[in-house]
Every structure is written in structure tokens, then in C-alpha cells.
Amino acid sequence: MNDLSKMSPSALAPCDAISRLVAPRIFASENATDHAALRASLFAELAPRTPYETALAENLVRYEWEMARILRFRDGAVLSRYRDLAMMALLTGDPMSESFSEPSDDQRALVRDLVSLDEKIRRVAETEFCECSDWEPADLLGLAYVISSAARTLEDRIADFERRRRGLREDYARLQTARPRADIEDAEIHEGSDGH
């Protein structure tokens, strides 16, 4: 995928080589166009000029992409736990129960609709769920968030990425501040009225 060994060193500019080496693996649920748009946006803002600045900018892109990915994973973990709790609440009246019967197709469809991306479908399912159980969907979702060990683990990873991203952003800002400014013309020395 990123094999530079087949290319001659002169065929790639240093910044291109760095970009190829750090290109991310795009998962099945992700879109390469979204990654390219994120990269273009951050590169437009950061305007790296050197290979080292390019490497730092690529790392910032990677951190932003990874944080968004982990947020999706965290949300998926919470929603998965929420579906389990909702199903238990429908089947037994107790979302924490471990003993249950096989759910009906209607119960499966209702639980599926509780996590639909379509807000209208989700709202209808929430209303129906309240009629079928003694639980509010929002309460079950909160419980799912609190008891999901996967979500807590992913929250820790998000916090770690955020610390690393901030540190890298600070390093990048210091590096750019230390750049020689190309827009300053050579200064002329004018002697004062006393000849100095």
C-alpha cells in the first residue's frame, strides 16, 4: 500500500514521501474522501513548508482522524449496550436481567429502530418502547454509557489522543513562530540627526 521501495528516491519529493508513509488505513465504515477533505483542510490551515513541518502536519491529521474514529467506536459500544439493555427491559422488565426468552421479530425491530440514524424512526420507536416497558429510553441510554467498560476504555484513548494532539499542535506553532519571515524586506539603517 505505502511501499516506497519500488520508487527511486528522486521520484518523490521529501514531503510526498512522508505523506505516503503515514497514509491511514481506511476502515470499511469510513470514507477516503472524508480523510482527504480533513487533510486538505488542516494542511491549508497549517501550511507546512518543510519535510519536518509536513511530518508534524501529517501526525495532526492522523490524530484528528483517530479521535473521530475512536469517538465512533465509543458511540457504537454505548449503542450496542443500549440495545442489549432495551431488549432485556422488553423481555423481562429488568434491563440488567440475564435470563430471558427468545425475542420476537417485532421486539428485534423495535430495538433496532431505537438506534436508527433516522430521527423520525427513532422517535416513533422511543414512544412505542415507553408503551411496552416501564423504562425511558434516555434512562437506558444513560445506564448503557455508565456500565459500558468498552466506552470507558475508549474515553481514556480519546483523552490520550487529545493530550498528544494539543502537545503536537503547540510544537507546530512554536516551529512556525521560529521560521524566518519571508515578507520582511531588508532593513535600511538611517543615521540620526546627530550622525549616529
N, C-alpha and C positions, 0 to 999 in steps of 0.2 A: 504494500500500500504506500509506504513512505520510503521505499528503498532508493537511496541516493547513490548506492554503489554502482548502479548501471549508468550513471551520468558522469561526464567528465567534470572535474571541479570548475573549469572555466565556463561550463554551460549554465551554471547557476550563480546568480549574484548572492552575496552572503545573506541578505535579508530574505531572499526567496528560499534558500536552503533552510534557514531557521523556521520559516513558516511551514515548509513541507515536513520537517521533522516533528513539529508539535501539532500537526493537524489531528483533530479529535476523531475518535470512533463515534459515528453517528448511530445511535440505537434505533431499533425498529419503530419505536413510538416518537422519534424525533425527525426533524427536517433539516437537511443540509442547507437549504435556502435560508432558514431561520438563523443557523450558525453563521452563514456568510453575511447576513444583514447585521448581526451583532458585531462581528469582526469589523465590518466596514464602518459601522457607527463609532466603535471605540477607536479604530485607527484614525478616523477623521478627527476625533477629539484629541487624541494623544499625539498625532503627527510625529511618529518616530523617524529619526534621521540616520541613525547608526545601527549596525547589526546588534549591538547590545541593547539599545532602546527598543529595537524590534523584538528581541527575545523577551524583554520585560513586558512589552505590549501584548505579545502572544500569550504570556502567562496570565495577564489580566483578563484576556478574552477567555482563556481556559477556566479561570476561577469563576467568572460570571456564568459561564455555561454550566460548569459543575454545580454551582449553587442552585441554579434554576432546575437542574436535573434532580438534585437531592430534594429540593422542595416538592417536586412532583412525586418522587418516591415516598416522601413523608406523607403527603396528602393521600397517596394510594394506600399506604399502610393504615392510616386512620380510617379511610373509607372501607377498607376490607374488614377491619374490626367492627366498624359501624354496621355493615351488612350482617355480620355474624350475630351481633347483639340484637339487631332488629328481628332477625329470623327467630332467635331464641325467645324474644318477647312475644312474637306472634304465636309460636308453638306452645310455649309453657307459661307465658305471663311473666317470666323471670329472665331478663337478658343474660344473667350470669349462670343460668342452669346449664348443666352438661348432659342432661338426659332429655331426649326429645324423640318425636316420631318423624317420619319422613314428611317433608313439606309438600304441599300441593303445588301444582303448576301456577295457580293464582297467587299463592304466597311467594313463590320464587319471583314471579313477575312484579309483584308489589315491592319486594325488597330491591330488585334490580332498578325499578323506577325511582326509588328513594335516592339513588346516587346518579340519576340521569344528568347529563350535561344540559339537557333542555329544561329550563326553569319551570315552564308550564307543566311538563310531565312530572317533575319533582314535586311541585306544589300540590297537584292532584293526589299524588301518591302519599304525601305527608298527611293530607286531610283524611284519606282513606285509612292510613295506618292508625291515626288517632281514634278513628271509629272502631277499629279492630282490636285495639290494645289499650292498656292503661298508661302507656308511655308516650311522652312527647318526643318526636324525632330529634329535636335540638338537645334534649337531655341525654339521649342515647349517643348522639354525636360527641357531646362533651365527655361522656363516660369513655367512649372509644379513644378519644385523644389522651385522656388521663391514664388509661390502663395499657395503652399500646407501647410495649417495650421497643418495638421497631421504630416507632415515631420518636421516642426519646433518644435512641441511638443516632438517628438521622439528624435530630436537632443539635446534638453535640457536634456532628460533622459540619453542619451549616455554620455553627458558631466558630469552629476552627477555620473554615474557609473564609469567613468574614474577617477574622483577625489577620489571616495571611494576606487577603486581598487589600485590606487597609494598609498593612505594612509595605506591601509592594507598591501601592499607589503613592505612599509617602516617599519611598525610594525613587520612584519615577519622577515625582515632582522635584525632588532635590537634584536629580540628574539633569532635568531640563532647565532648572534655575542656574546650574553651573555652566550651561552651554555658552559659548561666546555668541554675542548677539550680532547677527549679520546686518541688522538695519541701522547700526550706528556708524556714521561716517567718521573718518579720521578727524580728530580734533585739531584745531589750529591753536597755537599759543600766541596770545596777544600780549604785548608788553603794556604794562600800566603807564599812567602819566608820569610816574617817577622814573621810568626807564627800566623797571624790573619786570 
